[in-house]
């Protein structure tokens, strides 16, 4: 039971970042925050803040909240707990592809249009490795954040793979799994 008038646990969360969090409290980080607040006997209050550049500095470091539910364990600007989940990047492709790709070194990528997220003007880490292989021209960028008011912008990358707008997509595992569920897409972890 939540403490109605007790101390408040203020959690900074993105209002439009499924599967992690949203204002409807449908994300797994929303649910985790509810469990933590309940177990501490505190009332939960979300402080909605878009996870963009300077998110940490503008939210928890500025005193707007007491906690964040998901950050990399290597982040030095905040105190972190032991990891409560691990993930990797994954390949997302149509099931009709003859042989799923599992490596960034796979020669099949040389002939593919490769969709990948761009975060604040920078490609996601797998793109750096593909660029070193000379595959920059094969990359098709999709903004992780989308446009103001757009719902679930990370889904556009996965949807593009499903429609065939790109031959393959590379996405962060939780995003790919969430947006590809109930589809005809195959998800394969990036192994190397």
C-alpha positions as CSV (number, residue, x, y, z in Angstrom):
1,X,0.0,0.0,0.0
2,X,1.3,3.5,-0.9
3,X,1.7,6.0,1.9
4,X,-0.9,8.7,1.1
5,X,0.6,11.4,3.3
6,X,4.0,10.0,3.9
7,X,7.3,11.0,2.4
8,X,7.5,11.4,-1.3
9,X,9.9,9.6,-3.7
10,X,10.3,11.8,-6.7
11,X,11.4,9.9,-9.8
12,X,12.5,11.7,-13.0
13,X,11.2,9.8,-16.0
14,X,10.6,10.5,-19.7
15,X,7.0,11.1,-20.6
16,X,7.3,9.4,-24.0
17,X,9.9,6.7,-23.9
18,X,8.4,3.2,-24.1
19,X,9.1,0.5,-23.2
20,X,10.9,2.3,-20.3
21,X,8.5,5.0,-19.2
22,X,5.6,7.2,-20.3
23,X,3.0,9.5,-18.6
24,X,0.4,6.7,-18.7
25,X,2.8,4.7,-16.5
26,X,3.0,1.8,-18.9
27,X,6.8,1.4,-19.0
28,X,8.8,-1.1,-17.0
29,X,10.7,1.7,-15.3
30,X,7.4,3.2,-14.2
31,X,6.5,-0.2,-12.6
32,X,9.9,-0.5,-11.0
33,X,9.5,3.0,-9.5
34,X,6.1,1.9,-8.1
35,X,7.6,-1.2,-6.5
36,X,10.5,0.8,-4.9
37,X,8.2,3.5,-3.5
38,X,5.8,0.8,-2.1
39,X,8.7,-1.1,-0.5
40,X,10.0,2.1,1.0
41,X,6.6,3.1,2.3
42,X,6.7,6.3,0.2
43,X,4.3,8.1,-2.1
44,X,5.5,8.1,-5.7
45,X,5.6,11.2,-7.7
46,X,6.9,11.3,-11.3
47,X,8.8,14.4,-12.5
48,X,8.4,14.3,-16.3
49,X,11.6,15.2,-18.2
50,X,12.5,14.2,-21.7
51,X,15.7,12.1,-21.8
52,X,17.7,14.3,-24.1
53,X,21.1,15.8,-23.9
54,X,21.9,17.0,-20.4
55,X,19.0,15.0,-18.9
56,X,21.1,14.1,-15.8
57,X,22.3,17.7,-15.2
58,X,18.8,19.1,-15.7
59,X,16.9,16.6,-13.6
60,X,18.5,14.7,-10.7
61,X,21.7,16.9,-10.5
62,X,19.5,20.0,-10.4
63,X,17.4,18.5,-7.5
64,X,14.2,18.0,-9.5
65,X,14.0,14.4,-8.4
66,X,15.5,11.8,-6.0
67,X,16.0,8.9,-8.4
68,X,16.2,7.7,-12.0
69,X,15.2,4.1,-12.8
70,X,17.6,3.2,-15.6
71,X,21.1,4.5,-16.3
72,X,24.3,2.8,-17.4
73,X,26.3,1.5,-14.5
74,X,29.4,3.3,-15.8
75,X,27.7,6.7,-15.5
76,X,30.0,8.6,-13.1
77,X,27.7,11.7,-12.5
78,X,25.3,9.8,-10.2
79,X,25.3,7.0,-7.7
80,X,24.2,3.7,-9.3
81,X,22.9,0.4,-7.9
82,X,23.9,-3.0,-9.1
83,X,22.5,-3.6,-12.6
84,X,18.9,-4.9,-12.5
85,X,18.9,-5.8,-16.2
86,X,21.4,-6.2,-19.1
87,X,20.9,-5.9,-22.8
88,X,22.7,-5.5,-26.1
89,X,22.0,-4.2,-29.5
90,X,20.1,-6.5,-31.8
91,X,19.5,-6.9,-35.5
92,X,15.8,-6.6,-36.6
93,X,14.9,-8.0,-39.9
94,X,12.0,-9.6,-41.7
95,X,11.6,-13.4,-41.2
96,X,11.6,-13.8,-45.0
97,X,15.4,-13.1,-45.0
98,X,17.2,-16.3,-45.8
99,X,19.8,-16.1,-43.1
100,X,19.6,-13.9,-40.1
101,X,22.6,-11.6,-39.5
102,X,24.2,-11.8,-36.1
103,X,27.6,-10.0,-36.5
104,X,28.6,-6.5,-37.4
105,X,31.3,-8.2,-39.5
106,X,28.8,-10.2,-41.6
107,X,29.6,-9.6,-45.3
108,X,25.9,-9.6,-46.1
109,X,25.7,-6.1,-44.5
110,X,27.7,-4.7,-47.4
111,X,24.7,-5.0,-49.7
112,X,22.1,-3.8,-47.2
113,X,20.4,-0.6,-46.2
114,X,21.0,-0.5,-42.5
115,X,18.6,1.5,-40.3
116,X,20.0,2.8,-37.0
117,X,19.1,5.3,-34.3
118,X,20.7,8.7,-34.1
119,X,20.8,10.3,-30.6
120,X,21.4,14.0,-30.4
121,X,23.2,14.1,-33.7
122,X,25.4,11.0,-33.1
123,X,24.8,7.6,-34.5
124,X,24.3,4.7,-32.0
125,X,27.5,2.8,-31.2
126,X,27.2,0.0,-33.7
127,X,27.2,2.6,-36.5
128,X,30.8,3.6,-35.5
129,X,32.0,0.0,-36.1
130,X,30.1,-0.2,-39.4
131,X,31.7,3.1,-40.5
132,X,35.1,1.7,-39.8
133,X,34.2,-1.2,-42.2
134,X,33.4,1.4,-44.9
135,X,29.6,1.0,-44.6
136,X,28.7,4.6,-43.8
137,X,26.8,5.0,-47.1
138,X,24.6,2.0,-46.1
139,X,23.3,3.7,-43.0
140,X,19.9,5.1,-42.8
141,X,19.3,7.3,-39.7
142,X,16.2,7.4,-37.6
143,X,16.0,9.9,-34.7
144,X,15.5,8.2,-31.4
145,X,13.5,11.2,-30.2
146,X,11.4,12.0,-33.3
147,X,9.5,15.2,-33.5
148,X,7.7,17.2,-30.8
149,X,4.4,15.4,-30.0
150,X,5.3,12.2,-31.9
151,X,4.3,9.1,-29.9
152,X,6.8,6.3,-29.6
153,X,9.4,7.7,-32.0
154,X,11.8,4.8,-31.5
155,X,9.2,2.5,-33.1
156,X,9.9,4.2,-36.5
157,X,13.1,2.2,-37.0
158,X,11.6,-1.1,-36.2
159,X,8.5,-0.3,-38.4
160,X,10.9,0.6,-41.3
161,X,12.4,-2.8,-41.1
162,X,9.0,-4.4,-41.1
163,X,7.9,-2.4,-44.2
164,X,11.1,-3.1,-46.1
165,X,12.2,0.6,-46.1
166,X,15.5,-0.7,-44.7
167,X,16.9,-4.2,-45.2
168,X,17.9,-4.6,-41.6
169,X,17.8,-2.4,-38.4
170,X,20.1,-2.3,-35.5
171,X,18.4,-1.2,-32.3
172,X,18.8,-1.4,-28.5
173,X,17.4,-4.7,-27.3
174,X,14.5,-3.5,-25.1
175,X,13.3,-1.1,-27.8
176,X,13.4,-3.7,-30.5
177,X,11.7,-6.3,-28.5
178,X,8.9,-4.0,-27.4
179,X,8.2,-2.6,-30.8
180,X,8.6,-5.8,-32.8
181,X,6.4,-7.9,-30.6
182,X,3.4,-9.4,-32.5
183,X,5.1,-8.8,-35.8
184,X,6.8,-10.8,-38.6
185,X,10.2,-9.6,-37.6
186,X,13.2,-11.6,-36.3
187,X,15.4,-10.3,-33.6
188,X,19.0,-11.5,-33.3
189,X,21.5,-10.3,-30.7
190,X,24.6,-8.6,-32.1
191,X,27.3,-11.0,-31.1
192,X,30.4,-9.1,-32.3
